[in-house]
């Protein structure tokens, strides 16, 4: 993971209470000036009483000319359900070469963890097919267990796979389409998911979180009249 991180340039602490739910976010941002890689690392916890959803280490990585790397790891302790999940993918990927590099690397490296990458990847693509999303990656669940050690191990492998992708020829991707989808549509989806699980998370708070995580940091200089 460190090979993608560059220099640490920012920290964002975004915490609030809404009704009986407490939400903590810690976001660290790194930038490699030479390679133009922006790496955002998130730790988050949503808690109401004894129930919680923890994101121990999720990342958003961008590099001009390549698809972004997005991961989401979660420990869910909910009424009647405990599980660990991990998602990693290249949303908006356009190049078959990028897909092949990412898929082949993970297919081999994830075998020792009992992950059938090909099967998990097919299931992920089925989920997103109706949404007209170009993506490759995988989603893995571990039911009835909160495994805090799982995400850090898998994250290093996923970052190594992305490192291979950005060594290949660039191919532009519509990254902003994914940003807009997450900040708008996914914020709404997660509002209802949290509500279903008994948490009080305002839509505005969820949109603000996604904005801080993945929205553009800077704009071109404005021309003066």
PyMOL commands that set and color helices and strands:
alter all, ss='L'
color gray80, all
select helices_A, chain A and resi 2-4+96-109+111-113+117-129+150-165+175-196+203-214
alter helices_A, ss='H'
color red, helices_A
select strands_A, chain A and resi 7-18+21-32+37-48+51-63+69-78+81-89+137-143
alter strands_A, ss='S'
color yellow, strands_A
deselect
rebuild
show_as cartoon
